[in-house]
Amino acid sequence: MEKLDEVRSVLLSRVAEAAEPRSVLRSAELRELYGVITTLSAEERGAFGKKVNELKQELERAVTAREAELSKVDLPPIDVTAPMDVNAPRPELLPSERGTIHPLMREIDRISDIFNRMGFVTEESREIDDQFHMFESLNFPKGHPARDDYDTFMTEETDANGDRLIAPAHTSTMQNRVLKKYHGNLANGGAIAAIVPDRVFRNEDLDARHEHTFYQVEGMYVAKGVNVGNLIATLQEFLQEYYGKKLDVRVNPFYFPFTEPSFEFALSCPFCEGKNPDCKVCSGEGWIELLGCGMIHPNVLKAADIDPNEYTGFAFGCGIDRLVMMKYGIEDVRHFESGKLDFLEQF
């Protein structure tokens, strides 16, 4: 609790001085506090988690107050008919806080907040990566035919092995790094629990449902005795919290090289609940195929120096753009990158 009080003091001071106070809500110190939850005993976890959530709420109130303070800027009047004086002081720019947060950024914060409250830490991905983390660490050896399914963008620059660098086609490129970073949690009897929401890139033909640049959230959880039931329950709880209603879910067998067994995860349509044959979201089927998931393949655990005979885990990946489109009934994914104010100002 002493560390929590120390972080509270630091972050509140940072908010009071920040030009962009909302960035403090994504600070490394706050993420680390959520990471501590998974290392505590069951008796300690509830009390500590409650304190962290109270701190998050206190910071949000402080951020709102600071944003209101920054927005109070009195601009000097400008006489547009007067001759220009190049030596005259320039008027201050309008503060950026008067703008609106992009809907994807707002929803990424909400997604992170839900998982943070479930004990997951949030990590950032990279926009250029090497082929080891894109493929080999995820059980795609060189020459594996499954690599052909990833029509990726590559650069002219190469890594130390002579392989061309790559624009990640999924946030799974961070899985090996995250498993290694939090490996110590396992030794202390805790779990590795993390999500990675960030931008990914694919060579797609653009239409209302496909973009070459979009956002994805990767999640992983590793501990002793983790099973498929834990995976399904975690995703169901997240989706019910995100959409604010009770949902049925189902899994169908699928194939991913980095999970075994692998599944496609579907949820009951949160809009028509299977009762409207004309529903535009689920096409009247009542179910929506939403994401891929599965138990982390033993080879992926071994690549991160984790013994698959002692630990098991699950992983999942979901398109954030699609989550948001479903939540707000957005019909075209291209709106997010259009720069159209009449669309963006709705959020």
C-alpha positions in Angstrom: 0.0 0.0 0.0 3.0 2.3 0.6 4.0 2.0 -3.1 0.4 2.8 -4.1 0.4 6.0 -2.0 3.8 7.0 -3.6 2.4 6.4 -7.1 -0.7 8.4 -6.3 1.3 11.4 -5.2 3.5 11.3 -8.3 0.6 10.9 -10.8 -1.6 13.6 -9.3 1.4 16.0 -9.4 2.0 15.1 -13.0 -1.7 15.7 -13.9 -1.6 19.1 -12.3 1.4 20.2 -14.5 0.6 18.3 -17.7 -0.3 20.0 -21.0 -2.0 16.8 -22.0 -3.2 15.4 -18.7 -5.2 12.4 -20.1 -1.9 10.8 -21.1 -1.2 10.2 -17.4 -4.1 7.6 -17.4 -1.8 5.5 -19.6 1.3 5.9 -17.5 3.7 3.0 -16.9 3.3 3.5 -13.1 -0.5 2.8 -13.3 0.0 -0.2 -15.5 2.5 -1.6 -13.1 0.0 -1.4 -10.2 -2.5 -3.4 -12.2 0.3 -5.9 -12.9 0.9 -6.3 -9.1 -2.6 -7.7 -8.7 -1.8 -11.0 -10.4 1.2 -11.6 -8.0 -0.8 -11.2 -4.8 -2.6 -13.9 -2.8 -6.3 -14.3 -3.1 -6.8 -12.6 0.3 -4.7 -9.5 -0.7 -5.9 -9.2 -4.3 -9.4 -7.9 -3.6 -8.3 -5.1 -1.3 -5.4 -4.0 -3.4 -7.4 -4.1 -6.6 -10.1 -1.9 -5.0 -7.4 0.7 -4.0 -6.0 0.7 -7.5 -9.5 1.3 -9.0 -10.1 4.1 -6.5 -6.8 5.7 -7.6 -7.8 5.4 -11.3 -11.1 7.2 -10.5 -9.4 9.9 -8.6 -7.0 10.5 -11.5 -9.9 10.7 -14.0 -11.5 13.4 -11.8 -8.2 15.3 -11.6 -7.7 15.0 -15.4 -11.2 16.3 -16.1 -10.5 19.3 -13.8 -7.1 20.0 -15.4 -8.6 19.8 -18.9 -11.3 22.3 -17.9 -8.6 24.6 -16.5 -6.5 24.4 -19.7 -9.6 25.2 -21.9 -10.0 28.6 -20.3 -7.9 30.6 -22.7 -8.9 34.2 -23.5 -7.8 35.0 -27.0 -6.9 38.7 -27.8 -9.1 40.3 -30.5 -7.7 40.5 -33.9 -8.3 43.5 -36.3 -8.2 41.9 -39.7 -8.4 45.3 -41.4 -5.2 46.6 -39.8 -1.8 46.4 -41.7 0.2 43.4 -40.7 2.9 44.0 -38.1 5.5 41.3 -38.4 6.9 42.2 -34.9 3.5 42.0 -33.2 3.0 39.2 -30.7 1.1 36.3 -32.2 -2.2 35.2 -30.6 -2.1 31.9 -28.6 -3.3 28.8 -30.4 -6.5 27.2 -29.2 -5.6 24.3 -26.8 -5.8 20.8 -28.2 -8.1 19.9 -25.3 -11.0 21.6 -27.1 -10.9 18.9 -29.7 -12.4 15.5 -29.3 -10.7 12.2 -28.7 -10.7 9.9 -31.7 -13.4 7.1 -31.2 -10.8 4.4 -31.6 -8.5 5.9 -29.0 -11.4 6.4 -26.6 -12.5 2.8 -27.0 -9.0 1.5 -26.6 -8.9 3.2 -23.3 -12.2 1.6 -22.3 -11.0 -1.9 -23.4 -7.8 -1.4 -21.5 -9.7 -0.3 -18.4 -11.9 -3.4 -18.5 -8.9 -5.8 -18.8 -6.9 -3.8 -16.2 -9.7 -4.3 -13.7 -9.5 -8.1 -14.5 -5.8 -8.0 -13.6 -4.2 -7.6 -17.0 -1.5 -5.1 -17.8 -1.4 -3.1 -21.0 1.6 -3.1 -23.3 2.3 -1.3 -26.5 3.3 -2.9 -29.8 5.7 -1.8 -32.6 5.0 -0.6 -36.1 8.1 -2.1 -37.6 9.3 -5.5 -36.4 11.5 -8.4 -37.3 10.4 -11.7 -38.8 11.5 -13.7 -35.7 8.8 -12.0 -33.6 6.2 -12.0 -36.5 6.6 -15.6 -37.4 9.3 -17.8 -35.8 8.5 -17.1 -32.1 4.9 -17.9 -32.9 5.6 -21.4 -34.3 5.9 -20.3 -38.0 9.3 -21.8 -38.9 10.9 -20.6 -42.1 9.2 -22.1 -45.1 6.0 -22.9 -43.2 3.0 -22.6 -45.6 0.9 -20.7 -43.0 3.2 -17.7 -43.6 1.5 -17.4 -47.0 -1.8 -16.4 -45.3 -0.2 -13.2 -44.0 0.1 -10.8 -47.0 2.3 -8.4 -45.2 4.1 -5.1 -45.9 7.9 -5.4 -45.8 10.7 -2.8 -45.9 13.9 -2.7 -47.9 15.8 -2.6 -44.6 16.9 -6.0 -43.1 17.7 -7.3 -39.7 21.0 -8.8 -38.5 20.1 -12.1 -40.2 19.4 -10.5 -43.6 15.6 -10.9 -43.3 13.5 -7.9 -44.3 11.8 -6.0 -41.5 8.1 -6.1 -41.5 5.0 -4.0 -40.6 3.2 -6.3 -38.1 0.1 -8.0 -39.4 -1.0 -8.8 -35.8 -0.2 -7.7 -32.3 0.9 -11.3 -31.6 4.4 -10.1 -32.5 4.6 -8.9 -28.9 3.7 -12.2 -27.3 7.3 -13.5 -27.0 8.5 -10.2 -25.5 5.6 -10.0 -23.0 6.0 -13.6 -21.9 9.7 -13.0 -21.3 9.2 -9.6 -19.6 6.8 -11.0 -17.0 8.4 -14.5 -16.6 9.2 -13.6 -13.0 5.5 -13.6 -12.1 5.4 -17.3 -12.6 8.4 -18.0 -10.3 6.6 -16.0 -7.6 3.5 -18.1 -7.9 1.6 -15.5 -9.9 0.4 -15.3 -13.6 1.4 -13.5 -16.8 -1.7 -11.5 -17.8 -1.3 -8.8 -20.5 -3.1 -7.2 -23.4 -1.5 -5.4 -26.4 -3.9 -3.0 -28.2 -2.2 -1.3 -31.1 -2.0 -0.7 -34.9 -1.5 -3.5 -37.5 -1.0 -3.5 -41.2 -2.2 -5.9 -44.0 -2.3 -5.8 -47.8 -6.1 -5.6 -48.1 -8.5 -4.6 -50.9 -10.3 -1.7 -49.2 -14.1 -1.8 -48.7 -16.6 -1.2 -46.0 -15.3 -4.1 -43.9 -11.6 -4.1 -44.7 -8.8 -1.6 -44.2 -5.0 -2.0 -44.7 -4.4 -0.3 -41.4 -6.5 -1.0 -38.3 -6.3 -1.8 -34.6 -6.2 -5.1 -32.9 -6.0 -6.2 -29.2 -3.9 -9.2 -28.3 -4.4 -10.9 -25.0 -2.5 -13.7 -23.1 -2.7 -15.4 -19.8 -0.2 -18.0 -18.5 -0.2 -19.7 -15.1 -0.5 -23.2 -13.7 -3.6 -25.1 -14.6 -5.1 -22.7 -17.1 -7.6 -24.3 -19.4 -10.1 -23.6 -22.2 -12.8 -22.9 -19.7 -10.8 -20.0 -18.3 -10.3 -18.6 -21.9 -14.1 -18.7 -22.7 -15.1 -17.2 -19.3 -12.5 -14.4 -19.6 -13.7 -13.4 -23.1 -17.4 -13.7 -22.3 -16.9 -11.5 -19.2 -15.0 -8.9 -21.2 -17.6 -8.7 -24.0 -20.5 -8.5 -21.6 -18.8 -5.6 -19.8 -17.9 -3.9 -23.0 -21.4 -4.2 -24.6 -23.2 -3.8 -21.2 -25.5 -6.8 -21.6 -25.7 -10.6 -21.0 -24.3 -12.5 -24.1 -24.1 -16.1 -25.1 -20.9 -17.3 -26.7 -19.7 -20.3 -28.6 -16.4 -21.6 -30.0 -15.7 -23.6 -33.2 -12.5 -25.5 -34.0 -10.0 -23.6 -36.2 -6.3 -23.5 -37.0 -3.6 -21.1 -35.9 0.1 -22.2 -35.7 0.6 -20.5 -32.4 -2.3 -22.1 -30.5 -3.4 -25.7 -29.9 -6.3 -26.3 -29.7 -7.5 -23.2 -31.7 -10.9 -21.7 -32.0 -13.1 -19.1 -33.7 -15.0 -17.3 -31.0 -18.6 -16.1 -31.7 -21.0 -14.2 -29.6 -24.8 -13.9 -29.8 -25.7 -10.7 -31.7 -26.0 -7.9 -29.0 -28.4 -6.0 -31.2 -31.1 -8.4 -32.4 -30.4 -11.4 -30.1 -31.1 -13.7 -33.0 -34.7 -12.4 -33.3 -34.4 -10.2 -36.4 -33.9 -12.0 -39.8 -33.1 -8.6 -41.3 -30.4 -7.6 -38.8 -27.5 -5.9 -40.7 -25.0 -6.7 -38.0 -25.3 -10.5 -37.9 -27.1 -10.9 -41.3 -30.0 -12.5 -39.4 -27.9 -15.5 -38.2 -28.0 -14.4 -34.6 -24.2 -15.1 -34.1 -21.2 -13.0 -34.9 -17.7 -14.5 -35.5 -15.6 -12.1 -33.6 -12.1 -13.3 -32.9 -9.5 -16.0 -32.9 -8.2 -17.7 -29.8 -6.8 -20.9 -28.3 -4.4 -22.4 -25.8 -0.9 -21.2 -26.3 1.1 -23.7 -28.3 3.9 -25.5 -26.3 6.5 -24.4 -28.8 5.5 -20.7 -28.2 5.9 -21.2 -24.5 9.3 -22.9 -25.0 10.5 -20.0 -27.2 9.8 -17.7 -24.2 11.7 -20.1 -21.8 8.5 -21.3 -20.1 8.1 -25.0 -19.4 4.9 -26.2 -21.1 4.8 -29.2 -18.8 4.4 -26.9 -15.8 2.5 -23.9 -17.2 -0.3 -23.5 -19.7 -2.0 -20.4 -21.0 -4.4 -18.9 -23.5 -4.2 -16.2 -26.1 -6.7 -14.3 -28.3 -6.7 -11.6 -30.9 -9.6 -9.3 -31.9 -10.1 -6.4 -34.3 -10.8 -3.2 -32.2 -12.3 -1.4 -35.2 -14.9 -4.2 -35.5 -15.8 -4.1 -31.8 -16.4 -0.4 -32.1 -18.4 -0.7 -35.3 -20.7 -3.2 -33.7 -21.1 -1.1 -30.6 -22.2 2.0 -32.4 -23.7 0.6 -35.5 -21.0 2.1 -37.8 -21.5 0.7 -41.3 -18.1 1.5 -42.9 -14.6 0.9 -41.4 -13.2 3.6 -43.6 -14.9 6.3 -41.6 -12.3 6.0 -38.8 -9.5 7.2 -41.1 -11.5 9.6 -43.2 -10.9 12.8 -41.2 -14.6 13.7 -41.6 -15.5 15.9 -38.7 -19.2 15.2 -39.0 -18.4 11.6 -38.2 -15.7 12.1 -35.6 -17.7 14.8 -33.6 -20.4 12.3 -32.8 -18.0 10.7 -30.3 
